[in-house]
Amino acid sequence: MFPNTARRLLFSQLRKTPTARCFSSADKEFLVINAVGPDRLGIVSGLTELVVEKGGNVGESQASRLGSHFGLMMLVSVPKSATQELQDAVKALEGMSTSCYPTEDPTANRDSPSVGYSGHFTLSGADNPGIVNKVTKILVKHRLNIDEMKTFEETAPHGGTTLFHMSGVATATAPLTHSFDSSVIKEELQELGDEMNCEIDLEDMEDDQYSASFYAS
C-alpha cells in the first residue's frame, strides 16, 4: 500500500539535516522565530531580511505550506543590542501571526541524553478521524518521543478515495527499561492498522544522526 520507493523518498526528505551555521555566542542571543500566515510570495525573503538588517544570522530552519497557509520556524542569532528591535519588527509583520522565543546557544557544550532506541514509523491507507492521535498514543504508551513527523493526504488514482500518509522518527532515551520491547510496539501498531484499514510499520534504525544502542544499559 505504501511502495518502498515512495517510502524511501519520504523518509529521505524527512531525515535531511537542516544546515546549521557556526555562531559566535560571545555577544549574541539566540531566538526561535515562528511565523504563520496566508501563503503569498516573499514570506521567507521578508522575514530573513529583517534578521539580516539587525545584524543577525539564520541557522536551522523548517518551512511548509499547510492548506492555504505557510508556516516557517527558524533559529537565528542576533547581536544582544538588537534583540528587542528584531522581536518588535517580527511581531509587526503584516498578515502574519508571529512569536519569538529565547533559546540556548546551539553550539554550547551540554550533556544530552543518549538514545537507547530509535525507530522509523510509517503509515499509509484510508484516512480516519483521530488516526494520528491513536498512533502517537501507542508510541507515548511505550515511552517513545516523536523527534520528527510528516503527514500528508492524497487522492487515490482510482475511485477518488482520500489516502493518508505519515512518516516519522521516534526515540527512547537510554537506559531502556527491562520491559521495553520494540516487537510489542510493532504488534500494537499493526493491530491498529488492521482496525483502521491502513498499513502501519515501525522499523528499528541506527545511523549517524540517531545512534541507537538497542537495549543500552
Disulfide bonds with the S-S distance in Angstrom:
none
